[in-house]
């Protein structure tokens, strides 16, 4: 009863033939869903992972693992296969300000933006129509005034020279006592 062809039992059970063991380290995606939650779209990629803040700043899977992103009526749940446990990135629908599908020659991408963060979900090239449909699915469920995410997952979209800027200063770094002028 899946709403889209991207939702398959092989991916949900993490039993795809192309992965010797499995795409993820931890439990399969279906076990990460809440009661009465069902995926409307499922996107996978083997190498690119999830872009946090920018397309190039990614959380990538280990070389023998992959990435799964589930779009449900409640959230977008991204699972990146990394040792010792999978990286989990969750964006509730009530926090999403925009969703856009992008298609390309080598890969497709679902871009999710919250009031202060951006997420780039890379998808297989065969998902052109599904990426667009997922963006529409999310937009149909978005809140008029999205809630701001409070957690630090590196997806800040405010950048300076290609690097994310954090609003709170990092107190773990100390200033260099010598100046550039040699004073």
C-alpha positions, -999 to 999 in steps of 0.1 A, spaced: 0 0 0 29 23 -6 21 57 -21 52 57 -43 74 32 -61 104 44 -41 90 26 -11 102 -10 -13 103 -38 13 140 -45 4 150 -10 15 127 -8 45 140 -42 57 176 -32 48 180 -64 27 192 -50 -6 212 -74 -27 239 -48 -37 251 -45 -1 271 -75 13 258 -71 48 234 -42 48 232 -5 39 229 5 76 248 -6 107 218 -4 131 182 -15 129 165 -14 95 146 17 85 112 1 92 121 -3 128 129 34 132 93 44 123 69 53 151 36 35 155 11 44 127 39 62 108 44 51 72 69 63 45 54 80 15 88 82 -2 121 65 4 153 78 -12 187 61 -12 222 68 -22 254 48 -18 281 75 -16 268 110 -12 251 109 22 232 140 34 244 176 28 242 197 60 240 234 53 254 232 18 255 205 -9 292 200 -4 293 197 34 280 161 37 277 134 63 287 105 41 283 68 47 312 44 52 326 29 20 306 -4 23 273 13 36 247 37 22 221 63 30 183 60 34 159 90 37 123 84 47 97 110 40 66 105 61 36 127 70 54 136 103 90 140 94 120 135 71 142 108 86 177 104 72 199 74 81 235 74 71 254 40 75 284 47 96 304 27 122 299 22 151 263 34 147 243 51 120 241 89 118 205 99 123 192 132 110 155 140 117 136 171 105 99 173 117 74 186 92 65 214 116 100 228 113 102 228 75 100 262 58 104 249 22 110 217 2 124 217 -33 131 188 -57 162 192 -80 170 168 -108 204 164 -124 224 143 -148 241 121 -122 219 124 -91 187 141 -78 183 160 -46 155 169 -22 164 202 -5 147 208 29 150 242 46 140 251 81 141 288 92 178 285 99 191 253 85 193 235 51 195 197 43 203 182 9 191 147 5 208 130 -24 188 105 -43 193 79 -71 190 92 -107 159 72 -113 139 93 -89 132 124 -110 94 125 -106 95 111 -70 118 139 -58 94 165 -72 64 146 -57 81 144 -23 87 181 -23 50 187 -31 40 161 -4 60 180 22 48 214 11 12 202 14 19 194 51 41 223 62 30 247 89 24 283 81 51 294 106 77 266 110 93 260 143 130 265 146 152 234 153 173 238 184 198 210 180 233 213 166 236 190 136 258 211 114 231 221 90 234 259 96 227 276 63 244 309 72 279 306 57 311 327 54 336 317 27 318 283 23 319 275 60 289 273 83 287 301 109 275 291 144 255 317 163 272 309 196 310 313 198 331 282 202 347 286 236 369 256 232 393 275 209 418 300 223 429 331 205 464 332 191 484 356 214 506 368 185 492 391 159 498 389 121 519 421 123 544 404 146 536 428 175 
